[in-house]
Amino acid sequence: MKIDIKSICFSETILLIDAMKGLNNNSLQIILALDEENKLTGTLTDGDIRRGLLKGFSLNEPIKSFMNKNFTFANEGTNMKTILEVMNKKRLMRMPILNNKKEVVDIVLIEEYNNKKNPNNILIMAGGRGKRLMPFTQDCPKPMLEVDGKPILEHIIENCKSSGFENFLISVNYLKEKIINYFGDGSSWNININYLIENNPLGTAGSLYLLDKNFKDPIIVINGDVLTKLNLRKFLEFHLDQQASASIAVREDKVQLQFGVVENDGFNFVSIKEKPFINSLVNTGVYIINPSVLEFINKEEFLDMTTFLERIKNLGSKVCVYPIHEYWIDIGRPDTLNKAKKDLHESER
């Protein structure tokens, strides 16, 4: 693969919001930060952005506030076997190669040498009725509504495949035959699909009880009405690194209040902020669950994922949050369905 090094090199003073455009537009998913002498001073990946956002950094700060200054690199001329051993040991996806002036001359991509498929199962929750999307869902299950010529569910599967996953479970209930007849065993997509049949609606977590109790690896759970470009392999790596029992992908959401907010000290006026924004981390409907916590679900129990995650935490297991900055939309209403159609159509142009 021919790599244009200049396309991923940016001044360390560039604002993060501008650097993210470069990060999202290049397939290498890394930015190399340079000083005025073109020496490499740091690397920036989506993981560094997530950590910075959790620390409260702003998108309008320079990338030097977010970048990893203790990056791993190899010197020009280093044996490739040695480089790959270091990358596999440290679980690095990218490693810059520097000359004796600390200038970037190349970058090693692990996928060019490791082409492993991921054994973990993807469970897509596709059993909901989609009442808010009536009448569109009168005769069509919500995950089968078309966006840019394909069912939502097919877009979800294709994104999972792009992260190296090929084993799928789909939880179905409402108009389940339309989903099963369309996807079958998944062979047309070069994947494996099995179905969890909900005799009664079980919520966004209740059908986890139907899983094979012999599963050993963490299971990635995705709501069937969510479109995202999240790299699930990186999400899984985070989950494993944190040694979590469950992880939830979250996204920053801003809501502007419609009134001025008064700050006070007792009866004394301090200041007033006119229609401020409130920043919150919201649930994206993408999770990772360890098989060990499935015992916390009762047979035929209606259980939403939010309640399940709280139950896991209250019973003493670790639950982590994973901030995402990639494209994401919840297709639960007519307006978001139309927005998703517009987004995907524009992305294909």
C-alpha positions in Angstrom: 0.0 0.0 0.0 1.4 3.3 -1.1 1.3 5.8 1.8 1.2 9.6 1.3 3.0 10.6 4.6 2.3 14.3 4.0 -1.4 13.6 4.2 -1.2 12.5 7.8 1.3 15.1 9.0 0.0 18.3 10.7 1.5 21.1 12.8 1.1 20.4 16.5 -0.6 23.8 16.8 -3.6 22.9 14.5 -6.9 22.9 16.3 -8.3 19.4 17.1 -11.6 20.2 15.3 -9.6 20.8 12.1 -7.3 17.8 12.7 -10.3 15.5 13.1 -11.3 16.2 9.5 -8.0 14.8 8.4 -8.3 11.9 10.8 -11.7 10.9 9.5 -10.7 11.5 5.9 -7.6 9.3 5.9 -7.8 5.5 6.0 -4.8 5.3 8.3 -6.7 6.7 11.3 -3.6 8.5 12.7 -2.2 12.0 12.7 1.5 12.8 13.1 2.1 16.1 14.9 5.2 18.0 13.8 7.1 21.0 15.3 8.4 23.9 13.3 11.4 21.9 12.3 9.3 19.0 11.0 10.4 16.8 13.8 7.7 14.3 15.1 6.6 15.5 18.5 3.4 13.3 19.0 0.9 11.0 17.5 -2.9 11.4 17.6 -5.4 8.6 17.2 -9.1 8.4 18.0 -8.1 6.9 21.4 -6.1 10.0 22.3 -9.1 12.2 21.3 -11.5 10.1 23.6 -9.1 10.4 26.5 -8.8 14.1 26.0 -12.6 14.6 25.8 -13.0 12.7 29.0 -10.5 15.0 30.7 -12.6 18.0 29.6 -10.5 19.3 26.7 -12.2 21.3 24.0 -12.4 20.5 20.3 -11.1 24.0 19.8 -7.8 23.3 21.5 -4.5 22.5 19.6 -3.7 18.8 19.0 -0.7 19.1 21.2 -3.1 19.1 24.1 -4.4 15.7 23.0 -1.5 14.0 21.3 0.5 11.2 22.7 4.0 12.6 23.4 5.4 9.2 24.6 4.7 7.5 21.2 6.6 4.4 20.1 8.6 4.6 16.9 11.3 2.7 15.0 14.5 4.1 13.6 15.0 4.0 9.8 16.6 0.7 8.9 15.2 -1.4 11.8 14.4 -5.0 10.9 10.7 -5.5 10.1 10.5 -8.6 12.3 11.7 -6.5 15.3 9.1 -3.8 14.5 6.2 -6.3 14.3 7.2 -7.9 17.5 7.1 -4.5 19.3 3.8 -3.6 17.6 2.1 -7.0 18.5 3.4 -6.8 22.1 2.1 -3.3 22.6 -1.0 -3.8 20.5 -0.1 -1.0 18.1 -1.9 -0.5 14.8 0.6 2.1 13.5 4.3 2.8 14.0 6.1 5.8 12.5 9.6 5.3 11.1 12.0 8.2 11.8 15.4 9.2 10.4 18.2 10.5 12.5 16.7 14.0 12.4 13.5 12.6 14.0 11.7 13.3 10.7 9.0 10.8 9.5 10.1 8.8 6.5 7.5 5.9 6.6 4.8 4.3 8.7 4.1 0.6 9.3 0.5 -0.6 9.2 -0.1 -3.8 11.2 -3.0 -5.0 9.0 -0.6 -5.4 6.1 1.1 -8.1 8.1 -1.7 -9.4 10.3 -4.9 -10.4 8.7 -6.7 -12.1 11.5 -10.5 -12.4 11.7 -12.1 -11.6 15.0 -13.8 -14.5 16.7 -16.2 -12.4 18.8 -19.9 -12.5 18.1 -21.9 -9.4 17.1 -25.4 -9.4 18.5 -27.8 -7.1 16.8 -31.0 -6.3 18.6 -33.6 -6.3 15.8 -36.8 -7.4 17.6 -38.4 -4.0 18.3 -41.7 -2.8 16.8 -40.6 0.7 15.9 -43.8 2.4 17.0 -42.4 5.9 16.6 -41.8 5.2 12.9 -45.3 4.2 12.2 -46.7 3.9 9.5 -43.3 3.0 7.9 -43.0 0.0 10.2 -46.6 -1.2 9.8 -45.5 -4.0 7.4 -41.7 -3.6 7.8 -39.5 -4.2 10.8 -37.6 -1.0 11.7 -34.1 -2.5 11.0 -35.3 -3.4 7.5 -36.2 0.2 6.6 -34.1 1.3 3.6 -31.4 4.0 3.8 -29.6 4.7 0.6 -31.0 1.6 -1.1 -30.2 -0.9 1.7 -31.8 -1.9 5.0 -30.5 -0.3 8.1 -29.5 -3.8 9.3 -27.3 -4.4 6.2 -25.5 -1.1 6.8 -24.8 -2.2 10.4 -23.5 -5.6 9.2 -21.2 -4.0 6.6 -19.7 -1.7 9.2 -19.0 -4.7 11.5 -17.4 -6.6 8.6 -15.1 -3.6 7.9 -13.8 -4.1 11.5 -13.0 -7.7 10.9 -16.1 -9.4 12.4 -17.9 -12.3 10.7 -20.0 -14.1 13.3 -23.4 -12.5 13.9 -26.4 -13.1 16.0 -29.7 -11.3 15.3 -32.4 -11.1 17.9 -35.8 -11.0 16.2 -39.5 -10.8 17.1 -41.7 -8.3 15.2 -42.1 -9.4 11.5 -39.1 -11.7 12.1 -39.6 -13.6 8.8 -38.7 -10.5 6.8 -35.3 -10.3 8.4 -34.6 -14.1 8.3 -35.7 -14.4 4.7 -33.5 -11.5 3.6 -30.3 -12.4 5.4 -30.6 -16.2 5.7 -27.4 -17.7 7.1 -25.3 -14.8 6.0 -23.4 -16.7 3.3 -24.3 -14.1 0.6 -22.3 -11.6 2.7 -19.5 -14.1 3.6 -20.5 -14.1 7.2 -22.2 -16.4 9.7 -25.7 -15.5 11.0 -27.7 -17.2 13.7 -31.0 -16.0 15.1 -32.3 -15.5 18.6 -36.1 -15.8 18.5 -38.0 -13.8 21.1 -41.4 -15.4 21.7 -42.3 -12.2 23.5 -40.6 -8.8 23.4 -37.7 -8.9 25.9 -36.3 -5.4 25.7 -32.8 -4.4 24.6 -31.0 -6.8 27.0 -33.5 -9.6 27.8 -32.7 -11.7 24.8 -29.1 -12.0 26.0 -30.5 -14.9 28.1 -31.0 -16.8 24.9 -27.3 -16.8 24.1 -25.3 -20.0 24.2 -23.8 -20.4 27.7 -20.6 -21.7 26.2 -19.5 -18.4 24.8 -16.0 -17.5 26.0 -15.3 -14.2 24.3 -17.0 -10.8 24.9 -20.1 -10.1 22.8 -20.6 -6.8 21.0 -24.3 -5.7 21.2 -25.7 -3.2 18.8 -29.2 -1.8 18.6 -30.8 -2.5 15.2 -31.7 1.2 14.6 -28.2 2.6 15.0 -25.9 3.7 12.2 -22.3 4.5 13.0 -18.8 4.3 11.6 -17.4 3.3 14.9 -14.4 0.9 14.6 -15.6 -2.0 16.7 -12.2 -3.6 16.8 -10.8 -0.6 18.7 -13.8 -0.6 21.0 -13.1 -4.2 21.8 -9.4 -3.5 22.4 -10.5 -0.7 24.9 -12.8 -3.2 26.7 -10.1 -5.8 27.0 -7.5 -3.3 28.1 -9.8 -2.0 30.9 -10.6 -5.5 32.0 -14.3 -4.5 32.1 -17.3 -6.8 32.5 -19.3 -4.5 30.3 -18.6 -1.3 28.3 -20.9 1.2 26.8 -20.1 3.5 23.8 -21.1 7.1 24.6 -21.2 10.3 22.6 -21.1 14.0 23.6 -24.4 15.7 23.1 -25.1 19.4 23.5 -28.5 20.9 24.6 -29.0 24.6 24.7 -31.3 25.9 27.4 -33.9 28.4 26.3 -33.4 30.8 29.2 -30.7 32.6 31.0 -29.2 30.7 33.9 -28.6 32.7 37.1 -25.7 31.8 39.3 -26.0 32.8 42.9 -24.3 32.6 46.3 -27.2 32.3 48.7 -29.4 35.3 48.2 -26.6 37.2 46.4 -26.6 37.4 42.6 -23.3 36.3 41.0 -23.8 36.3 37.3 -26.2 35.2 34.5 -25.3 33.0 31.5 -27.6 33.6 28.6 -29.0 30.3 27.1 -25.9 28.2 27.9 -25.2 24.8 26.4 -25.3 21.7 28.7 -22.8 19.0 27.6 -23.7 15.4 28.4 -22.5 11.9 27.4 -25.4 10.0 25.9 -25.9 6.3 25.2 -25.2 5.3 21.6 -26.8 1.8 21.8 -23.5 0.0 21.3 -22.1 -2.2 24.1 -19.7 -5.0 24.9 -20.8 -7.7 27.4 -18.7 -10.4 29.0 -20.4 -13.9 29.1 -19.7 -14.0 32.8 -22.4 -11.4 33.6 -25.2 -13.2 31.6 -26.1 -15.1 34.7 -27.5 -11.8 36.0 -30.5 -12.1 33.5 -33.6 -14.2 34.4 -35.4 -16.4 31.9 -38.1 -14.6 29.8 -37.3 -11.4 31.7 -38.1 -8.1 30.0 -34.9 -6.1 30.5 -33.5 -3.0 29.0 -29.8 -2.5 28.6 -29.7 0.5 30.8 -31.2 -1.5 33.7 -28.9 -4.4 33.0 -25.7 -2.2 33.1 -26.8 -0.7 36.4 -27.4 -4.3 37.7 -23.9 -5.4 36.6 -22.4 -2.4 38.4 -24.4 -2.8 41.5 -23.4 -6.5 41.8 -19.7 -5.4 41.9 -18.6 -5.8 38.3 -16.7 -3.2 36.3 -18.6 -1.1 33.7 -16.6 1.3 31.5 -17.6 4.1 29.1 -16.0 4.6 25.7 -16.5 8.1 24.1 -16.9 8.1 20.4 -16.4 10.9 17.9 -17.3 9.0 14.7 -20.5 9.4 12.7 -23.5 8.1 14.7 -27.3 8.4 14.4 -30.2 6.8 16.1 -32.9 6.1 13.5 -35.9 6.1 15.9 -38.0 8.9 14.4 -39.1 10.0 10.9 -36.8 13.0 11.1 -33.7 11.0 12.0 -34.6 8.4 9.3 -34.7 11.2 6.7 -31.4 12.7 8.1 -29.7 9.3 7.8 -30.8 9.0 4.2 -29.4 12.4 3.4 -26.1 11.7 5.3 -25.4 8.4 3.5 -26.4 9.8 0.1 -24.0 12.7 0.5 -21.2 10.4 1.8 -21.5 8.4 -1.4 -21.1 11.4 -3.7 
